[in-house]
Amino acid sequence: MNRRVVFRPAAVRDLARLDRIVQARIDAALARYAATGHGDVKSLKDRPGELRLRVGKWRVFFSLEPPDFIRVLGIDNRGEAY
């Protein structure tokens, strides 16, 4: 599968405000999903074309773009994400 992960500027800012351990967990989860397609991923009902990846209490919002891109749209805490 092996997709490339691309961050929007807002997602880069979201990631930068997290501590290094959480950043590493999110990077690992995205790399795993990009390589294998495995992860706790669901489509968002109120946002067509967007998905969320659950990483502990964090939610990574992204879209799949042809041919092989994962565009990370934002990262937020579970309680504030929706």
MMTF fields as JSON, N, C-alpha, C and O atoms, coordinates in Angstrom:
{
  "mmtfVersion": "1.0.0",
  "mmtfProducer": "UNKNOWN",
  "numBonds": 327,
  "numAtoms": 328,
  "numGroups": 82,
  "numChains": 1,
  "numModels": 1,
  "chainsPerModel": [1],
  "groupsPerChain": [82],
  "chainIdList": ["A"],
  "bondAtomList": [4, 2, 8, 6, 12, 10, 16, 14, 20, 18, 24, 22, 28, 26, 32, 30, 36, 34, 40, 38, 44, 42, 48, 46, 52, 50, 56, 54, 60, 58, 64, 62, 68, 66, 72, 70, 76, 74, 80, 78, 84, 82, 88, 86, 92, 90, 96, 94, 100, 98, 104, 102, 108, 106, 112, 110, 116, 114, 120, 118, 124, 122, 128, 126, 132, 130, 136, 134, 140, 138, 144, 142, 148, 146, 152, 150, 156, 154, 160, 158, 164, 162, 168, 166, 172, 170, 176, 174, 180, 178, 184, 182, 188, 186, 192, 190, 196, 194, 200, 198, 204, 202, 208, 206, 212, 210, 216, 214, 220, 218, 224, 222, 228, 226, 232, 230, 236, 234, 240, 238, 244, 242, 248, 246, 252, 250, 256, 254, 260, 258, 264, 262, 268, 266, 272, 270, 276, 274, 280, 278, 284, 282, 288, 286, 292, 290, 296, 294, 300, 298, 304, 302, 308, 306, 312, 310, 316, 314, 320, 318, 324, 322],
  "bondOrderList": [1, 1, 1, 1, 1, 1, 1, 1, 1, 1, 1, 1, 1, 1, 1, 1, 1, 1, 1, 1, 1, 1, 1, 1, 1, 1, 1, 1, 1, 1, 1, 1, 1, 1, 1, 1, 1, 1, 1, 1, 1, 1, 1, 1, 1, 1, 1, 1, 1, 1, 1, 1, 1, 1, 1, 1, 1, 1, 1, 1, 1, 1, 1, 1, 1, 1, 1, 1, 1, 1, 1, 1, 1, 1, 1, 1, 1, 1, 1, 1, 1],
  "groupList": [{"groupName": "MET", "atomNameList": ["N", "CA", "C", "O"], "elementList": ["N", "C", "C", "O"], "formalChargeList": [0, 0, 0, 0], "bondAtomList": [1, 0, 2, 1, 3, 2], "bondOrderList": [1, 1, 2], "singleLetterCode": "M", "chemCompType": "L-PEPTIDE LINKING"}, {"groupName": "ASN", "atomNameList": ["N", "CA", "C", "O"], "elementList": ["N", "C", "C", "O"], "formalChargeList": [0, 0, 0, 0], "bondAtomList": [1, 0, 2, 1, 3, 2], "bondOrderList": [1, 1, 2], "singleLetterCode": "N", "chemCompType": "L-PEPTIDE LINKING"}, {"groupName": "ARG", "atomNameList": ["N", "CA", "C", "O"], "elementList": ["N", "C", "C", "O"], "formalChargeList": [0, 0, 0, 0], "bondAtomList": [1, 0, 2, 1, 3, 2], "bondOrderList": [1, 1, 2], "singleLetterCode": "R", "chemCompType": "L-PEPTIDE LINKING"}, {"groupName": "VAL", "atomNameList": ["N", "CA", "C", "O"], "elementList": ["N", "C", "C", "O"], "formalChargeList": [0, 0, 0, 0], "bondAtomList": [1, 0, 2, 1, 3, 2], "bondOrderList": [1, 1, 2], "singleLetterCode": "V", "chemCompType": "L-PEPTIDE LINKING"}, {"groupName": "PHE", "atomNameList": ["N", "CA", "C", "O"], "elementList": ["N", "C", "C", "O"], "formalChargeList": [0, 0, 0, 0], "bondAtomList": [1, 0, 2, 1, 3, 2], "bondOrderList": [1, 1, 2], "singleLetterCode": "F", "chemCompType": "L-PEPTIDE LINKING"}, {"groupName": "PRO", "atomNameList": ["N", "CA", "C", "O"], "elementList": ["N", "C", "C", "O"], "formalChargeList": [0, 0, 0, 0], "bondAtomList": [1, 0, 2, 1, 3, 2], "bondOrderList": [1, 1, 2], "singleLetterCode": "P", "chemCompType": "L-PEPTIDE LINKING"}, {"groupName": "ALA", "atomNameList": ["N", "CA", "C", "O"], "elementList": ["N", "C", "C", "O"], "formalChargeList": [0, 0, 0, 0], "bondAtomList": [1, 0, 2, 1, 3, 2], "bondOrderList": [1, 1, 2], "singleLetterCode": "A", "chemCompType": "L-PEPTIDE LINKING"}, {"groupName": "ASP", "atomNameList": ["N", "CA", "C", "O"], "elementList": ["N", "C", "C", "O"], "formalChargeList": [0, 0, 0, 0], "bondAtomList": [1, 0, 2, 1, 3, 2], "bondOrderList": [1, 1, 2], "singleLetterCode": "D", "chemCompType": "L-PEPTIDE LINKING"}, {"groupName": "LEU", "atomNameList": ["N", "CA", "C", "O"], "elementList": ["N", "C", "C", "O"], "formalChargeList": [0, 0, 0, 0], "bondAtomList": [1, 0, 2, 1, 3, 2], "bondOrderList": [1, 1, 2], "singleLetterCode": "L", "chemCompType": "L-PEPTIDE LINKING"}, {"groupName": "ILE", "atomNameList": ["N", "CA", "C", "O"], "elementList": ["N", "C", "C", "O"], "formalChargeList": [0, 0, 0, 0], "bondAtomList": [1, 0, 2, 1, 3, 2], "bondOrderList": [1, 1, 2], "singleLetterCode": "I", "chemCompType": "L-PEPTIDE LINKING"}, {"groupName": "GLN", "atomNameList": ["N", "CA", "C", "O"], "elementList": ["N", "C", "C", "O"], "formalChargeList": [0, 0, 0, 0], "bondAtomList": [1, 0, 2, 1, 3, 2], "bondOrderList": [1, 1, 2], "singleLetterCode": "Q", "chemCompType": "L-PEPTIDE LINKING"}, {"groupName": "TYR", "atomNameList": ["N", "CA", "C", "O"], "elementList": ["N", "C", "C", "O"], "formalChargeList": [0, 0, 0, 0], "bondAtomList": [1, 0, 2, 1, 3, 2], "bondOrderList": [1, 1, 2], "singleLetterCode": "Y", "chemCompType": "L-PEPTIDE LINKING"}, {"groupName": "THR", "atomNameList": ["N", "CA", "C", "O"], "elementList": ["N", "C", "C", "O"], "formalChargeList": [0, 0, 0, 0], "bondAtomList": [1, 0, 2, 1, 3, 2], "bondOrderList": [1, 1, 2], "singleLetterCode": "T", "chemCompType": "L-PEPTIDE LINKING"}, {"groupName": "GLY", "atomNameList": ["N", "CA", "C", "O"], "elementList": ["N", "C", "C", "O"], "formalChargeList": [0, 0, 0, 0], "bondAtomList": [1, 0, 2, 1, 3, 2], "bondOrderList": [1, 1, 2], "singleLetterCode": "G", "chemCompType": "PEPTIDE LINKING"}, {"groupName": "HIS", "atomNameList": ["N", "CA", "C", "O"], "elementList": ["N", "C", "C", "O"], "formalChargeList": [0, 0, 0, 0], "bondAtomList": [1, 0, 2, 1, 3, 2], "bondOrderList": [1, 1, 2], "singleLetterCode": "H", "chemCompType": "L-PEPTIDE LINKING"}, {"groupName": "LYS", "atomNameList": ["N", "CA", "C", "O"], "elementList": ["N", "C", "C", "O"], "formalChargeList": [0, 0, 0, 0], "bondAtomList": [1, 0, 2, 1, 3, 2], "bondOrderList": [1, 1, 2], "singleLetterCode": "K", "chemCompType": "L-PEPTIDE LINKING"}, {"groupName": "SER", "atomNameList": ["N", "CA", "C", "O"], "elementList": ["N", "C", "C", "O"], "formalChargeList": [0, 0, 0, 0], "bondAtomList": [1, 0, 2, 1, 3, 2], "bondOrderList": [1, 1, 2], "singleLetterCode": "S", "chemCompType": "L-PEPTIDE LINKING"}, {"groupName": "GLU", "atomNameList": ["N", "CA", "C", "O"], "elementList": ["N", "C", "C", "O"], "formalChargeList": [0, 0, 0, 0], "bondAtomList": [1, 0, 2, 1, 3, 2], "bondOrderList": [1, 1, 2], "singleLetterCode": "E", "chemCompType": "L-PEPTIDE LINKING"}, {"groupName": "TRP", "atomNameList": ["N", "CA", "C", "O"], "elementList": ["N", "C", "C", "O"], "formalChargeList": [0, 0, 0, 0], "bondAtomList": [1, 0, 2, 1, 3, 2], "bondOrderList": [1, 1, 2], "singleLetterCode": "W", "chemCompType": "L-PEPTIDE LINKING"}],
  "groupTypeList": [0, 1, 2, 2, 3, 3, 4, 2, 5, 6, 6, 3, 2, 7, 8, 6, 2, 8, 7, 2, 9, 3, 10, 6, 2, 9, 7, 6, 6, 8, 6, 2, 11, 6, 6, 12, 13, 14, 13, 7, 3, 15, 16, 8, 15, 7, 2, 5, 13, 17, 8, 2, 8, 2, 3, 13, 15, 18, 2, 3, 4, 4, 16, 8, 17, 5, 5, 7, 4, 9, 2, 3, 8, 13, 9, 7, 1, 2, 13, 17, 6, 11],
  "groupIdList": [1, 2, 3, 4, 5, 6, 7, 8, 9, 10, 11, 12, 13, 14, 15, 16, 17, 18, 19, 20, 21, 22, 23, 24, 25, 26, 27, 28, 29, 30, 31, 32, 33, 34, 35, 36, 37, 38, 39, 40, 41, 42, 43, 44, 45, 46, 47, 48, 49, 50, 51, 52, 53, 54, 55, 56, 57, 58, 59, 60, 61, 62, 63, 64, 65, 66, 67, 68, 69, 70, 71, 72, 73, 74, 75, 76, 77, 78, 79, 80, 81, 82],
  "secStructList": [7, 7, 7, 3, 3, 3, 3, 7, 2, 2, 2, 2, 2, 2, 2, 2, 6, 1, 7, 2, 2, 2, 2, 2, 2, 2, 2, 2, 2, 2, 2, 2, 2, 2, 2, 2, 7, 7, 1, 1, 3, 3, 3, 7, 1, 1, 1, 6, 6, 3, 3, 3, 3, 3, 3, 6, 6, 3, 3, 3, 3, 3, 3, 3, 3, 6, 6, 6, 3, 3, 3, 3, 3, 3, 3, 3, 3, 2, 2, 2, 2, 7],
  "xCoordList": [0.838, 0.0, 0.885, 0.781, 1.703, 2.734, 2.354, 2.73, 1.626, 1.217, 2.12, 2.756, 2.168, 2.934, 2.019, 0.862, 2.545, 1.792, 2.204, 3.385, 1.209, 1.436, 0.608, -0.574, 1.22, 0.546, 0.155, 0.946, -1.06, -1.452, -0.773, -0.443, -0.556, 0.112, -0.565, 0.119, -1.882, -2.587, -2.268, -2.147, -2.132, -1.8, -0.372, -0.092, 0.523, 1.911, 1.929, 2.643, 1.147, 1.057, 0.446, 0.902, -0.592, -1.221, -0.214, -0.147, 0.564, 1.555, 2.664, 3.125, 3.085, 4.189, 3.833, 4.723, 2.562, 2.182, 2.087, 1.89, 2.224, 2.164, 3.549, 4.558, 3.595, 4.909, 5.5, 4.793, 6.782, 7.511, 7.021, 7.037, 6.596, 6.111, 4.829, 4.674, 3.921, 2.668, 2.956, 2.348, 3.873, 4.263, 4.77, 4.408, 5.606, 6.158, 5.056, 5.078, 4.09, 2.981, 2.133, 1.722, 1.873, 1.078, 1.842, 1.267, 3.134, 3.95, 3.959, 3.83, 4.11, 4.128, 2.79, 2.754, 1.683, 0.35, 0.112, -0.443, 0.527, 0.369, 1.236, 0.793, 2.474, 3.356, 2.789, 2.843, 2.251, 1.652, 0.458, 0.313, -0.403, -1.574, -1.155, -1.733, -0.16, 0.306, 0.892, 0.72, 1.584, 2.241, 1.298, 1.396, 0.38, -0.417, -1.918, -2.646, -2.383, -3.821, -4.497, -5.722, -3.705, -4.256, -4.214, -3.262, -5.261, -5.361, -6.821, -7.706, -7.071, -8.442, -8.951, -8.904, -9.437, -9.858, -11.349, -11.861, -12.033, -13.456, -13.723, -13.047, -14.716, -15.18, -16.007, -16.725, -15.902, -16.682, -18.007, -18.033, -19.086, -20.422, -20.737, -21.349, -20.315, -20.65, -19.641, -19.841, -18.563, -17.537, -17.213, -16.301, -17.932, -17.715, -16.273, -15.696, -15.711, -14.353, -13.267, -12.092, -13.631, -12.639, -12.727, -13.793, -11.581, -11.497, -10.793, -10.168, -10.903, -10.163, -9.425, -9.932, -8.221, -7.38, -7.285, -6.888, -7.645, -7.597, -6.234, -5.794, -5.567, -4.267, -4.379, -4.138, -4.747, -4.972, -6.095, -7.184, -5.838, -6.875, -6.831, -7.558, -5.998, -5.835, -6.536, -6.635, -7.02, -7.664, -6.918, -6.68, -6.555, -5.869, -6.884, -7.369, -7.207, -8.176, -7.424, -6.464, -7.869, -7.154, -8.098, -9.237, -7.581, -8.31, -7.344, -6.13, -7.891, -7.097, -7.222, -8.325, -6.078, -6.079, -5.307, -4.221, -5.868, -5.183, -3.911, -3.858, -2.896, -2.905, -2.588, -3.247, -1.617, -1.203, -0.827, 0.273, -1.728, -1.438, -2.419, -3.611, -1.885, -2.698, -2.459, -1.351, -3.486, -3.353, -3.91, -5.118, -3.009, -3.414, -3.968, -3.286, -5.215, -5.915, -5.806, -5.798, -5.722, -5.637, -5.493, -5.76, -5.067, -4.9, -5.52, -5.257, -6.352, -7.016, -7.254, -7.235, -7.479, -7.81, -9.224, -10.09, -9.448, -10.733, -11.902, -12.937, -11.761, -12.85, -13.16, -14.275, -12.198, -12.379, -12.526, -12.791, -12.358, -12.274, -13.595, -13.632, -14.66, -15.93, -16.749, -17.874],
  "yCoordList": [-1.183, 0.0, 1.249, 2.045, 1.451, 2.485, 3.847, 4.18, 4.61, 5.951, 6.99, 6.727, 8.168, 9.275, 10.101, 10.35, 10.517, 11.337, 12.793, 13.132, 13.647, 15.073, 15.838, 15.548, 16.81, 17.593, 18.967, 19.623, 19.392, 20.786, 21.641, 21.131, 22.932, 23.795, 23.779, 23.811, 23.729, 23.693, 22.411, 22.428, 21.296, 20.021, 20.027, 19.424, 20.698, 20.821, 21.585, 21.205, 22.66, 23.43, 22.592, 22.642, 21.817, 20.95, 19.946, 19.725, 19.342, 18.348, 18.989, 18.4, 20.17, 20.846, 21.203, 21.286, 21.413, 21.8, 20.611, 20.801, 19.403, 18.201, 17.837, 18.238, 17.069, 16.658, 15.584, 14.98, 15.362, 14.486, 13.042, 12.375, 12.56, 11.177, 11.016, 10.041, 11.96, 11.913, 12.086, 11.41, 12.981, 13.16, 11.849, 11.485, 11.144, 9.875, 8.83, 8.077, 8.781, 7.831, 8.133, 7.218, 9.41, 9.796, 9.495, 8.974, 9.818, 9.501, 8.002, 7.581, 7.2, 5.748, 5.227, 4.348, 5.768, 5.331, 5.702, 4.906, 6.903, 7.313, 6.469, 6.079, 6.186, 5.359, 3.946, 3.362, 3.411, 2.077, 2.054, 1.14, 3.071, 3.124, 3.312, 2.698, 4.152, 4.396, 3.132, 2.889, 2.329, 1.135, -0.058, -0.828, -0.211, -1.439, -1.222, -2.144, -0.014, 0.237, -0.162, -0.108, -0.563, -0.956, 0.208, 0.988, 0.303, 1.334, 1.532, 1.027, 2.264, 2.535, 3.734, 4.871, 3.463, 4.503, 4.369, 3.268, 5.505, 5.541, 6.745, 7.769, 6.608, 7.739, 8.658, 8.202, 9.944, 10.913, 11.158, 11.48, 11.008, 11.134, 12.563, 12.79, 13.531, 14.922, 15.631, 16.791, 14.946, 15.526, 14.528, 13.716, 14.572, 13.604, 13.637, 14.706, 12.46, 12.347, 12.418, 12.233, 12.683, 12.768, 11.539, 10.95, 11.173, 10.044, 10.496, 11.555, 9.67, 9.959, 8.707, 7.59, 8.925, 7.864, 8.123, 9.208, 7.138, 7.285, 6.828, 5.717, 7.695, 7.396, 7.793, 8.947, 6.832, 7.144, 8.153, 7.943, 9.253, 10.273, 11.31, 12.302, 11.103, 12.05, 11.544, 10.337, 12.472, 12.146, 12.856, 14.063, 12.075, 12.608, 12.601, 11.539, 13.771, 13.89, 13.975, 14.735, 13.184, 13.137, 12.772, 12.359, 12.938, 12.5, 11.688, 11.886, 10.784, 9.993, 10.648, 10.87, 10.955, 11.628, 10.801, 10.302, 10.656, 9.876, 10.578, 11.805, 9.886, 8.43, 7.786, 6.816, 8.286, 7.613, 8.587, 8.508, 9.51, 10.498, 10.392, 10.145, 10.583, 10.785, 12.234, 12.592, 13.072, 14.479, 14.679, 14.579, 14.967, 15.185, 16.607, 17.584, 16.691, 17.967, 18.629, 19.855, 17.811, 18.361, 17.268, 16.097, 17.662, 16.75, 17.436, 18.608, 16.687, 17.319, 16.301, 15.092, 16.817, 15.991, 15.436, 16.101, 14.259, 13.59, 14.435, 14.484, 15.088, 15.865, 17.144, 17.66, 17.653, 18.913, 18.718, 19.675, 17.494, 17.242, 17.361, 17.802, 16.986, 16.955, 18.089, 18.271],
  "zCoordList": [0.0, 0.0, 0.0, -0.934, 0.944, 1.037, 0.459, -0.665, 1.218, 0.835, 1.486, 2.508, 0.884, 1.467, 2.359, 2.021, 3.486, 4.434, 4.233, 4.297, 3.989, 3.77, 4.796, 4.983, 5.457, 6.492, 5.95, 5.273, 6.25, 6.011, 7.073, 8.144, 6.804, 7.798, 9.171, 10.193, 9.204, 10.493, 11.247, 12.472, 10.53, 11.167, 11.696, 12.732, 10.998, 11.475, 12.798, 13.726, 12.885, 14.137, 15.251, 16.393, 14.916, 15.917, 16.469, 17.678, 15.579, 15.998, 16.829, 17.807, 16.453, 17.15, 18.595, 19.441, 18.888, 20.251, 21.205, 22.405, 20.695, 21.531, 22.041, 21.46, 23.137, 23.633, 22.719, 21.913, 22.857, 21.931, 21.947, 20.912, 23.078, 23.168, 22.36, 21.625, 22.493, 21.733, 20.247, 19.418, 19.902, 18.502, 17.912, 16.793, 18.665, 18.186, 17.998, 17.024, 18.927, 18.802, 17.567, 16.852, 17.319, 16.15, 14.866, 13.91, 14.837, 13.661, 13.383, 12.233, 14.432, 14.276, 13.765, 12.904, 14.293, 13.859, 12.399, 11.641, 11.998, 10.599, 9.667, 8.587, 10.085, 9.267, 9.11, 8.027, 10.194, 10.134, 9.194, 8.382, 9.309, 8.439, 6.976, 6.08, 6.741, 5.375, 4.749, 3.555, 5.559, 5.042, 4.912, 3.957, 5.877, 5.917, 5.773, 5.406, 6.057, 6.05, 7.349, 7.455, 8.34, 9.633, 10.614, 10.644, 11.407, 12.429, 12.773, 12.081, 13.836, 14.26, 13.469, 13.939, 12.26, 11.328, 11.05, 10.843, 11.048, 10.698, 9.811, 9.911, 8.943, 8.141, 9.021, 9.91, 8.769, 9.529, 8.821, 7.633, 9.538, 8.945, 8.525, 7.481, 9.347, 9.061, 8.163, 7.802, 7.801, 6.928, 5.814, 5.97, 4.707, 3.625, 3.11, 2.906, 2.906, 2.384, 3.435, 3.118, 4.686, 5.755, 6.648, 6.83, 7.196, 8.11, 9.367, 9.401, 10.415, 11.635, 12.068, 11.964, 12.554, 13.106, 14.599, 15.024, 15.384, 16.837, 17.339, 17.042, 18.104, 18.71, 20.177, 20.533, 21.032, 22.439, 22.564, 22.029, 23.27, 23.422, 22.31, 22.368, 21.305, 20.211, 18.96, 18.737, 18.148, 16.884, 15.765, 15.818, 14.747, 13.575, 12.441, 12.05, 11.914, 10.835, 9.519, 9.389, 8.537, 7.27, 6.136, 6.35, 4.917, 3.735, 2.88, 2.936, 2.101, 1.162, -0.203, -0.702, -0.8, -2.092, -3.097, -2.801, -4.285, -5.31, -5.741, -5.659, -6.189, -6.242, -4.897, -4.522, -4.171, -2.939, -1.842, -1.294, -1.512, -0.485, 0.669, 0.483, 1.858, 3.052, 3.443, 3.84, 3.335, 3.689, 5.088, 5.308, 6.043, 7.434, 7.544, 7.235, 7.99, 8.054, 9.427, 9.533, 10.47, 11.813, 12.851, 12.581, 14.045, 15.177, 16.382, 16.651, 17.106, 18.243, 19.344, 19.114, 20.546, 21.694, 21.525, 20.957, 22.001, 21.851, 22.333, 21.668, 23.455, 24.02, 23.247, 23.329, 22.508, 21.783, 20.283, 19.555, 19.817, 18.376, 17.657, 16.508, 18.289, 17.574, 18.041, 17.576]
}
